[in-house]
Amino acid sequence: MRVLVVGSGAREHAIVLALAQDPAVTALACAPGNAGTAAVAEQHGLDVRDPDTIAAGARAWKADLVVIGPEVPLVAGVADALRVAGIACFGPSAAAARIEGSKTFAKEVMAAAGVPTAASVTVDSPARLDAELARFTPPYVVKDDGLAAGKGVVVTDDLDAARAHAMRLLDAGHPVLLESFLDGPEVSLFCLVDGSTVAPLLPAQDFKRVGDGDTGPNTGGMGAYAPLPWAPPDLVDDVVERVVAPVAGELVRRGTPFSGLLYAGLALTSTGPQVVEFNCRFGDPETQVVLPLLRTPLAGVLHAVATGALADLPPLQWSDGAAVTVVVAAEGYPGTPRLGDLVIGADREGVLHAGTRRRDDGAVVSAGGRVLSVVGTGLDLAAARANVYHRLAGVRLPGSHHRTDIALRAAENRIAVPTAG
């Protein structure tokens, strides 16, 4: 099987590595890729936002399967163009990808499907902002209605800060979603979805805030771990039954069936799981900890979804133990990152590339805000944490920063799920 992966981050590096270990994969390419994916896959400098360019490149390369990593090409309709070209594609149509591309659309789908989520209102005019904000109590949750690479959300007790963020979005022509705050630990659950057929992967937890102790602004993600030793034993089945399957069914009912990876971001509240957001693709950095624990060869799994055969797929097999990933970010991130700095240790075991490029002299330099994802595994979370931070000690990037507390509370059994009453 010839497989083309679309994207250039650590998520795509993780996908490429998993596919490279599958004996069914005879050729592997990544577009546009990064300095890490180049070590295991052909690189093709294609514009991921252009459906026709991706479809033409996949056809010329004779791809049997295209796996789309990021949300931008999915929302742009790359999967549609590939299917028109007769190429199997892992990723939803543009119509189904609206579940991530428009938070308002996602809320409408959840309401129709009876899925629990935060109360919300969409504001598209500054004239309505103050009156709508007054309907909410702190902490205020203000979201960009569209794609924002994980950085369009502000959660704050400060009404002025909430209003300022909303005004910045509105002034840029972006509708704003105001939400009630959902308390309780957050969970990311990836589910393979093929129409109304749903197959869950392992649950994970990611860390959005830039600093230790969940301080500072939101980012695209500073780390993650899997599985969740503190989660209720029936969590995955409960979420599939109450959240993912109803949403998948509603999209079928609307004539826009979902095919690909549906990511449910959840808060485990005292009244049960409630949806924080949906994404239409593998999450980053959660992919970096879920895929290392998957024993079932990945290519066959993704191909089954892409060809409508998910229902025929045997149950997925998982390794024992745990995985932790820590993101190494460039100076300035999540603001404007400093680029072009030399990265030492980028080719060490367990290091996944995100914002990197290789110079003509062979050196790896930073080329984005999130530069690397370092991954460690172990028999439990404590061992996986020790492994990842040991590996991280061998990585050097001037001015970089990372969190030191990824998975710490879980490893120390300090996470509790609230209960009613």
C-alpha positions as CSV (number, residue, x, y, z in Angstrom):
1,M,0.0,0.0,0.0
2,R,1.3,3.4,-1.0
3,V,0.4,6.0,1.7
4,L,0.6,9.8,1.5
5,V,0.3,11.7,4.7
6,V,-0.7,15.4,4.5
7,G,0.7,17.8,7.1
8,S,4.0,19.0,8.7
9,G,3.7,18.7,12.4
10,A,4.6,16.3,15.2
11,R,1.2,14.6,14.7
12,E,2.1,13.8,11.2
13,H,5.6,12.6,12.3
14,A,3.9,10.2,14.7
15,I,1.5,9.0,12.0
16,V,4.4,8.5,9.6
17,L,6.4,6.5,12.1
18,A,3.4,4.3,12.9
19,L,2.8,3.7,9.2
20,A,6.4,2.9,8.6
21,Q,6.2,0.0,11.1
22,D,3.2,-1.5,9.1
23,P,4.5,-4.3,6.8
24,A,1.5,-3.5,4.5
25,V,3.0,-0.1,3.6
26,T,5.3,-0.4,0.6
27,A,5.9,3.3,0.0
28,L,5.4,6.3,2.3
29,A,5.4,10.0,1.5
30,C,4.6,13.2,3.5
31,A,3.4,16.6,2.1
32,P,5.0,18.9,2.9
33,G,6.6,17.1,5.9
34,N,9.4,18.4,8.1
35,A,13.0,17.5,9.0
36,G,11.8,14.5,11.0
37,T,9.4,12.9,8.5
38,A,12.1,13.3,5.8
39,A,14.1,10.5,7.6
40,V,11.3,7.9,7.0
41,A,9.2,9.2,4.1
42,E,9.5,10.9,0.7
43,Q,8.8,14.7,1.0
44,H,6.6,16.5,-1.4
45,G,6.3,20.3,-1.3
46,L,2.5,20.5,-1.8
47,D,0.2,23.3,-0.6
48,V,-2.0,21.6,1.9
49,R,-4.7,24.3,1.5
50,D,-5.2,23.6,-2.2
51,P,-7.5,20.6,-2.8
52,D,-6.7,20.3,-6.5
53,T,-2.9,20.4,-5.8
54,I,-3.1,17.7,-3.3
55,A,-5.3,15.5,-5.5
56,A,-3.0,16.0,-8.4
57,G,0.1,15.2,-6.3
58,A,-1.6,12.1,-4.9
59,R,-2.6,10.9,-8.3
60,A,0.9,11.5,-9.8
61,W,2.5,9.6,-6.9
62,K,-0.1,6.8,-7.3
63,A,-1.2,6.9,-3.7
64,D,-3.5,4.1,-2.6
65,L,-4.4,6.0,0.6
66,V,-4.1,9.6,1.7
67,V,-4.2,10.4,5.4
68,I,-4.9,14.1,6.2
69,G,-3.5,15.3,9.4
70,P,-4.4,19.0,10.0
71,E,-7.8,20.6,10.1
72,V,-7.2,23.3,7.5
73,P,-7.1,21.0,4.4
74,L,-10.1,19.1,5.6
75,V,-12.2,22.3,6.0
76,A,-10.9,23.4,2.6
77,G,-12.3,20.3,1.0
78,V,-9.1,18.3,0.2
79,A,-10.8,15.0,1.1
80,D,-13.6,15.8,-1.3
81,A,-11.1,16.4,-4.2
82,L,-9.3,13.2,-3.4
83,R,-12.5,11.1,-3.5
84,V,-13.5,12.7,-6.8
85,A,-10.2,11.6,-8.1
86,G,-10.9,8.1,-7.0
87,I,-8.3,8.0,-4.2
88,A,-9.1,6.5,-0.8
89,C,-8.8,9.2,1.8
90,F,-8.8,9.1,5.6
91,G,-10.5,12.4,6.6
92,P,-14.0,13.8,6.4
93,S,-15.6,15.9,3.7
94,A,-15.7,19.7,4.0
95,A,-19.3,19.5,5.0
96,A,-18.6,17.1,7.8
97,A,-15.5,18.9,8.8
98,R,-17.6,21.9,9.8
99,I,-17.9,20.1,13.1
100,E,-14.6,21.7,13.8
101,G,-14.6,24.6,11.3
102,S,-17.6,26.2,12.9
103,K,-18.3,26.0,16.6
104,T,-21.8,27.3,16.0
105,F,-22.4,24.5,13.6
106,A,-21.1,22.0,16.2
107,K,-23.5,23.4,18.8
108,E,-26.4,23.0,16.4
109,V,-25.5,19.4,15.7
110,M,-25.1,18.6,19.4
111,A,-28.5,20.3,20.2
112,A,-30.2,18.2,17.5
113,A,-28.5,15.0,18.8
114,G,-29.2,15.7,22.4
115,V,-25.5,15.8,23.4
116,P,-24.6,17.5,26.6
117,T,-22.4,20.6,26.2
118,A,-22.0,24.1,27.7
119,A,-24.6,26.7,27.2
120,S,-23.5,29.1,24.6
121,V,-24.4,32.1,22.3
122,T,-22.8,33.2,19.1
123,V,-22.1,37.0,18.7
124,D,-21.3,38.5,15.3
125,S,-21.7,42.2,16.1
126,P,-19.9,44.4,18.7
127,A,-23.3,46.0,19.4
128,R,-24.5,42.7,21.0
129,L,-21.4,41.8,22.9
130,D,-21.9,43.5,26.3
131,A,-25.5,42.3,26.6
132,E,-24.6,38.7,25.8
133,L,-21.5,38.7,28.1
134,A,-23.8,39.9,30.9
135,R,-25.7,36.6,30.6
136,F,-22.6,34.7,31.8
137,T,-20.7,34.5,35.1
138,P,-17.0,34.0,35.6
139,P,-14.9,32.2,34.5
140,Y,-15.8,33.7,31.0
141,V,-15.1,31.5,28.0
142,V,-14.6,33.3,24.7
143,K,-13.9,31.4,21.5
144,D,-13.2,32.2,17.9
145,D,-16.0,30.5,16.0
146,G,-13.6,29.3,13.3
147,L,-10.3,27.6,13.2
148,A,-7.6,29.1,15.4
149,A,-5.0,26.4,15.9
150,G,-5.9,26.0,19.5
151,K,-5.1,29.6,20.4
152,G,-8.5,31.3,19.8
153,V,-9.9,30.6,23.3
154,V,-9.6,32.8,26.4
155,V,-10.8,31.5,29.8
156,T,-10.7,34.3,32.4
157,D,-12.3,35.7,35.5
158,D,-11.6,39.2,34.2
159,L,-14.6,40.6,32.3
160,D,-12.5,43.3,30.7
161,A,-10.0,40.7,29.4
162,A,-12.9,38.5,28.0
163,R,-14.4,41.5,26.3
164,A,-11.1,42.6,24.8
165,H,-10.5,39.2,23.3
166,A,-14.0,39.1,21.9
167,M,-13.5,42.6,20.4
168,R,-10.2,41.5,18.8
169,L,-12.0,38.6,17.1
170,L,-15.0,40.7,16.0
171,D,-12.8,43.4,14.6
172,A,-11.0,40.8,12.6
173,G,-14.3,39.7,11.1
174,H,-14.6,36.5,13.2
175,P,-17.9,35.6,14.9
176,V,-17.4,34.9,18.7
177,L,-18.8,32.0,20.7
178,L,-19.5,32.8,24.4
179,E,-19.8,29.7,26.6
180,S,-20.5,28.8,30.2
181,F,-17.5,27.3,32.0
182,L,-17.4,23.5,32.4
183,D,-15.5,22.4,35.5
184,G,-13.9,19.1,36.0
185,P,-10.9,17.3,34.4
186,E,-10.7,17.3,30.6
187,V,-10.4,14.3,28.4
188,S,-9.7,13.8,24.7
189,L,-11.3,10.8,23.1
190,F,-10.4,9.9,19.5
191,C,-13.0,7.8,17.6
192,L,-12.7,6.2,14.2
193,V,-16.0,7.0,12.5
194,D,-17.4,5.6,9.3
195,G,-21.0,6.9,8.9
196,S,-22.8,5.5,12.0
197,T,-20.0,3.0,12.9
198,V,-17.8,4.2,15.8
199,A,-14.6,2.6,17.1
200,P,-12.9,4.5,20.0
201,L,-9.2,4.7,20.6
202,L,-7.6,5.2,24.1
203,P,-8.6,8.3,26.0
204,A,-5.9,10.9,26.6
205,Q,-5.5,14.2,28.4
206,D,-3.7,17.3,26.9
207,F,-2.4,20.5,28.4
208,K,-3.4,23.7,26.7
209,R,-1.9,26.4,28.9
210,V,1.6,27.4,28.3
211,G,2.9,27.2,31.8
212,D,3.2,24.8,34.7
213,G,0.1,24.6,36.9
214,D,-2.1,25.5,33.9
215,T,-1.0,29.1,33.9
216,G,-0.7,31.6,31.0
217,P,-2.4,31.7,27.7
218,N,-3.8,28.8,25.7
219,T,-1.6,27.1,23.1
220,G,-1.9,24.4,20.5
221,G,-1.0,22.0,23.3
222,M,2.1,21.7,25.5
223,G,1.9,18.0,26.3
224,A,-0.3,15.0,26.7
225,Y,-0.5,11.5,28.3
226,A,-2.4,8.2,27.8
227,P,-4.2,6.3,29.1
228,L,-6.1,7.8,32.1
229,P,-5.7,5.7,35.2
230,W,-8.1,7.9,37.1
231,A,-11.0,7.7,34.6
232,P,-14.2,5.8,35.4
233,P,-13.9,2.3,33.9
234,D,-17.0,2.9,31.7
235,L,-15.9,6.3,30.5
236,V,-15.2,5.4,26.9
237,D,-18.4,3.3,26.4
238,D,-20.4,6.2,28.0
239,V,-18.9,8.8,25.8
240,V,-19.4,6.8,22.7
241,E,-23.0,6.1,23.6
242,R,-24.0,9.6,24.8
243,V,-21.8,11.8,22.6
244,V,-20.0,10.4,19.6
245,A,-22.6,7.9,18.2
246,P,-25.4,10.5,18.4
247,V,-23.3,13.2,16.7
248,A,-22.2,10.7,14.0
249,G,-25.9,9.7,13.5
250,E,-27.0,13.3,13.3
251,L,-24.4,14.0,10.6
252,V,-25.7,10.9,8.6
253,R,-29.3,12.3,9.0
254,R,-28.2,15.6,7.6
255,G,-26.7,13.9,4.6
256,T,-23.1,14.7,5.5
257,P,-21.8,11.5,7.0
258,F,-18.5,11.6,8.8
259,S,-15.6,9.5,7.7
260,G,-12.3,9.7,9.5
261,L,-11.2,10.6,13.0
262,L,-13.8,12.4,15.2
263,Y,-12.1,14.0,18.3
264,A,-14.3,14.7,21.3
265,G,-12.9,17.2,23.8
266,L,-14.8,16.6,27.0
267,A,-15.1,18.0,30.6
268,L,-16.0,15.4,33.2
269,T,-18.5,17.4,35.2
270,S,-20.5,16.4,38.3
271,T,-23.4,15.6,35.9
272,G,-21.3,13.5,33.5
273,P,-19.2,14.1,30.4
274,Q,-20.0,17.3,28.5
275,V,-18.5,18.4,25.2
276,V,-16.0,21.2,25.2
277,E,-15.3,20.9,21.4
278,F,-15.2,18.6,18.5
279,N,-12.2,18.3,16.1
280,C,-12.4,16.6,12.7
281,R,-8.9,14.9,12.8
282,F,-6.2,13.4,15.1
283,G,-5.4,15.8,17.9
284,D,-1.9,17.2,18.5
285,P,-0.2,16.4,20.9
286,E,-2.5,13.5,21.9
287,T,-1.7,11.6,18.7
288,Q,1.9,11.4,19.9
289,V,0.9,9.3,23.0
290,V,-2.0,7.3,21.6
291,L,-0.3,5.8,18.5
292,P,2.8,4.5,20.4
293,L,0.4,2.3,22.4
294,L,-1.5,0.9,19.4
295,R,-0.4,-2.6,18.5
296,T,-2.8,-3.1,15.5
297,P,-1.0,-2.0,12.3
298,L,-2.2,1.5,11.5
299,A,-2.5,1.4,7.7
300,G,-5.1,-1.2,7.6
301,V,-7.1,0.6,10.3
302,L,-7.1,3.9,8.4
303,H,-7.8,2.2,5.0
304,A,-10.8,0.4,6.5
305,V,-12.3,3.7,7.5
306,A,-11.5,5.3,4.2
307,T,-13.2,2.5,2.2
308,G,-16.3,2.2,4.4
309,A,-15.1,-1.1,6.0
310,L,-14.7,0.0,9.7
311,A,-17.6,-2.3,10.8
312,D,-15.5,-5.3,9.5
313,L,-12.4,-4.4,11.4
314,P,-11.4,-6.6,14.3
315,P,-11.1,-5.0,17.7
316,L,-8.1,-2.8,18.1
317,Q,-5.2,-4.2,20.2
318,W,-3.3,-2.0,22.7
319,S,0.0,-2.3,24.5
320,D,0.1,-2.2,28.3
321,G,1.7,0.8,30.0
322,A,1.6,4.5,29.3
323,A,3.0,7.2,27.1
324,V,3.8,10.9,27.8
325,T,4.8,13.7,25.4
326,V,6.2,17.1,26.2
327,V,6.3,19.9,23.7
328,V,9.4,22.0,23.3
329,A,8.4,25.5,22.2
330,A,10.4,28.3,20.7
331,E,11.1,31.5,22.5
332,G,8.0,33.8,22.1
333,Y,5.4,31.0,21.7
334,P,2.4,31.2,21.8
335,G,3.1,34.7,20.5
336,T,5.5,35.3,17.7
337,P,8.1,32.6,17.9
338,R,11.8,33.1,17.3
339,L,12.9,31.0,14.3
340,G,16.1,29.7,12.8
341,D,17.8,28.5,16.0
342,L,19.9,25.4,16.0
343,V,18.3,22.3,17.6
344,I,20.6,19.9,19.4
345,G,19.3,16.3,19.9
346,A,16.5,16.6,17.3
347,D,17.3,13.1,15.9
348,R,17.4,11.3,19.3
349,E,15.0,8.4,20.0
350,G,11.5,9.6,21.0
351,V,11.9,13.0,19.5
352,L,9.1,14.0,17.0
353,H,9.6,17.0,14.8
354,A,6.9,19.8,14.4
355,G,8.3,23.2,13.5
356,T,11.7,22.2,12.1
357,R,13.6,22.3,8.8
358,R,17.0,20.9,7.9
359,R,19.6,23.4,6.6
360,D,21.9,22.6,3.6
361,D,24.6,21.7,6.0
362,G,22.4,19.0,7.6
363,A,21.7,20.9,10.8
364,V,18.1,21.0,12.2
365,V,16.8,24.5,13.0
366,S,13.5,25.8,14.4
367,A,10.8,26.8,11.9
368,G,7.7,27.2,14.1
369,G,6.3,27.8,17.5
370,R,6.0,24.2,18.7
371,V,9.3,22.8,17.6
372,L,9.4,19.3,18.9
373,S,7.3,16.7,20.8
374,V,9.4,14.4,23.0
375,V,7.8,11.1,23.8
376,G,8.5,8.6,26.5
377,T,6.8,5.3,27.4
378,G,6.8,3.1,30.5
379,L,5.0,0.5,32.5
380,D,3.0,3.3,34.1
381,L,2.7,7.0,34.0
382,A,5.5,7.6,36.5
383,A,7.9,5.5,34.4
384,A,6.7,7.2,31.2
385,R,7.3,10.6,32.8
386,A,10.8,9.6,33.9
387,N,11.5,8.4,30.4
388,V,10.3,11.5,28.6
389,Y,12.1,14.0,30.9
390,H,15.3,12.0,30.6
391,R,15.0,12.2,26.8
392,L,14.2,15.9,27.0
393,A,17.4,16.5,28.9
394,G,19.3,15.6,25.7
395,V,17.5,18.3,23.6
396,R,18.8,21.8,23.4
397,L,17.1,24.9,21.7
398,P,18.2,28.4,22.7
399,G,15.4,30.3,24.5
400,S,13.0,27.3,24.4
401,H,10.5,26.5,27.1
402,H,8.5,23.4,28.1
403,R,6.2,22.4,30.9
404,T,7.7,20.3,33.7
405,D,4.4,19.0,35.1
406,I,2.9,17.0,32.2
407,A,1.0,14.0,33.7
408,L,2.3,14.8,37.2
409,R,-1.0,15.0,38.9
410,A,-2.2,11.8,37.3
411,A,1.0,9.9,38.1
412,E,0.5,11.0,41.8
413,N,-3.2,10.1,41.8
414,R,-4.3,13.6,42.4
415,I,-7.1,13.8,39.8
416,A,-10.7,13.2,40.9
417,V,-13.8,13.1,38.8
418,P,-16.6,15.2,40.5
419,T,-19.8,13.4,41.4
420,A,-23.3,14.8,41.7
421,G,-24.2,16.2,45.1
